[in-house]
Amino acid sequence: MSRTWRLGVGFGLLLTGLAAAPALAACAPDGTGHPAESFIFAQIQDPATCVEYLTSACEAVLISPTVAITTGDCVVSWTVNTGFNITAWWISNNPNDNIDCGTADRVDSWHLHPNYDPANPESPFNIGVIVLAAASTHPYASLPAAGALDLLPHDQALDAVAYVDNGGPIDPLSRFVGTAALGKTTQYTFKLRKAAGCTPDTAGSGVFLPGGQDLMGINLDSRGTQLRLDSPEVRDFLDDFVTLP
């Protein structure tokens, strides 16, 4: 029988997925809508099996066949502050099972922005890269061009995607999508304003243009602050791993 440990994630991140749990009923199952959205989990014994595993509320988004992005806080929580002897990490893209070993992609390495500062979680440096051990067969998201968010109209509709409790046991979680509107935008971050659906705010979860794979930001904290992926600071970091638009 498998057992699950919840990893205590620091820096104010969530432990059980969606912060606004009562709003779950307003969400819709994502299905195959955003297959790049991934859930991070780990192995603490035999790396060839998932008999025992470790999870937290950290997600990632595939941006190429071999590269995914997450928050810097999540990178630190998985590689420094675990308190466990982790033997392997994976990311799951199964929309109905956040810890599906059968279709998960194994992580090869983690990369933290060199200017990451744990005391400043809403900075443009709270970002990390996950490099996979082999090319994923799952579709990946498209990154925005430089300054793309500044060109969006006021109240632009956006898809907020995250793995949340589907009403069953704590695991597995399912991938849900909620509709939101673009709110306050700063040089490095933006907020979502709730509209017809919920706004998932799991660390590393993605915000997309509606109905597609165009990724605009990733969630930084339980306050629902989204990191802009179109800023020069973020693009300079990601440019070392993928070709940017």
N, C-alpha and C positions, 0 to 999 in steps of 0.2 A: 504494500500500500504506500502510495506517495504521501509525503508530508511537505507542508509549505511553511517557510519562515518569512515573516515580513521584515524587510530590512529597514531599520530606523534611518530615514533620510534627514540630514541636517539642513540648516539654512532655511527653515520654514517651509519645506516641501511637504506635500501630503503623503499619508501612509496608505490610504485606501481609495485612491482614484479621485472621483469627482467631488469637489468641495460642496457644491450646491446639490446634495443628494436628493432633496425633495423635488427638485426640478427634473429628475430623471424621466418622469412620465411624459414630459414635453419633448424629449429627445426621440430620435428615430434610429433604429438599427442601421448601421452604415452599410452592411453587406460588402459588396465589392466596390463601393463608391470611392474609397480612399485607401487603396491597398498599400500605399507607401507608409501609412501610419503603423508604427510598430511598438511593441511592449518589450521592455528589457527584463530578462530574468537570468539566473545563474545556477550553476551546479556546485555543490560543496563536497561531493565525494567523487565517485567514478565519473570522469568527464564523458564517457561513452554512453551513459544512461541518464535518465531523469528520475531516478528512484527518489532522490531527495533534491530539493531545489530551493532557491531563495528569490524572493520577489520584493519589489518596492513600487511606489507610484512614480516610476520614471519611464518615460517613453522616448522614442526617437522617430525620425522620419527619413526614409531612404531618399537620397538625392542623386544616386548613381547606382549601378549594379553592385558596387563594392563599398559605398560610403553612405553613412547615415549621420544625421546631426542630432544633438541633444543639448541640454544645458550644461554649463560648466559645473554647476552644483551637482548634477547627476553623475558626471564623470568622477568628481571627487568622492561622492558617496559610494560609488561602486568600486573604486580602486584604492581608496585610502581609509575610509571610515567604516568599513563593513564589520569588523570584528570577527569575520569568518575566513576560513581558508578556502577561498574560491578557486576551483580548478578549471572552470570554463564559463563563458558568458554567451548568451544567445539573444536574438531579437525575434519575436513572433509577429507574424503578419496575419495570423488566422483571425478573422473578424469575430469568431464565436469562442475563441479559446486563447487567452493571453499567454498561456504556458504550453503551447502545443509544440512538443519536441519534434514531431514528425515532419513539420514544414518550416521549422525555425532555421535561421541563419546564424552560424557561429561567429562570434567576435574574435578578431585577430589582435587588434590594438586599439587603445584609447589615446586621444590627443586633446589636450586642454589649451585654450587660448593662452599665449604667454603672458598676457596682461590681466588674466583672471584675478579678481579680488573678491574673496568670500564676504567681505564687509559691504560690498556694493552689488547686490544681486540684480539690480535693474540697469547695469551698465552694458555697453555693447560687447563687453568681453566675457559675459556669462554664456559662453557657448563652447561646445566640445564636438569633436568628430570621432565617430566609430568607424574603423576600417574592418571589413569582413574578411574572413579566412578564404572565402570563395565567392564568386559572383552570384548574387541572388537571382532567383527566377521571378521574383515579385516585381511588379511595375514600380517605378520610382517617380518622385515628384520633380517638378521644374522649379528652379529658383527664379526670383524676380530680377529684372534688370536694375541697374543702379537708379535709385530715386523713384522706383515704380510706385511706391505707396503715395508719394506726393501727387501723382496723377489721378488717383482714384477720386470719384465724386464723394461729396458729403453723404454719409449714411450708406455707403457701399455695402451691399449684402455680402456676408462671408460665411463659410462653413467652418465651425469649430468642431474638431474631431478628437475623441479620446476613448480609451478603454474605461468602462465604468461597470459597477455592479449591476448585473442583469436581473437581480431579484432572487438569485440562488445563493449558494455558498460564497464565501469571500473569493474563491477562485473556482472555476475560471471566470474572468471578466469578458465582456463583449465590447466590440467597437461601436460607438454611437456617434451620431452627428447632430449638431444643433445649429440653427440659423441665428446669426447675430448681425449687427450693423457696426460698421467702423465708427469708433468713437474718437476720443482725444488722441492726437498723434503728436509725439515729440521727435526730436532728432534721432533717437535710438529705439524708441518703444511706441506701442499704441495700445489702446484699450478697446474692448468690445462692449457694445451696448446690447443687452438682451432684447430679442424681438420675439418671433413666433416659436422659438425653441430654447433649449438650454445652452449654456456656454461652458463646455468642459474646460477645466483649468488645471489639469494634471501637468506636472513639470515635463517639458519636452514635447507636449502634444501640439499638433499642427493646426494652423489656421489657413484655409485655402480659399481661393476664389470659387464661387459656387459652381457645382456640377463638374469640376475638373480636377486636375492634378497640379495646378499652379499654387505653390506654397508661398505665402506672404510672411509668415512669422511662426515662432514657436513660443509656447507659454513659459514664463519664467518663475511664477510664484502663485501662491494661493489667492493673491489679490487680483489675479487675472491679467497681469501685465504681460504683453506679448513683445518679444524681441523682433525688431525689424531686421529682415534679412537682406535689405537693399542698401544698408549703410556702408560707407567705405571701410569702416573698421571690421565689420563682419565679412565683407567681400574679400578684403586683403587676406584674412585668415583662411577662408574657404578656397581661395584661388590656389592654394598649395595642394589641394586634394581633388578638385573637380574643375572642369572648364565652365566658366561663368558666362551667362548671356550678356 
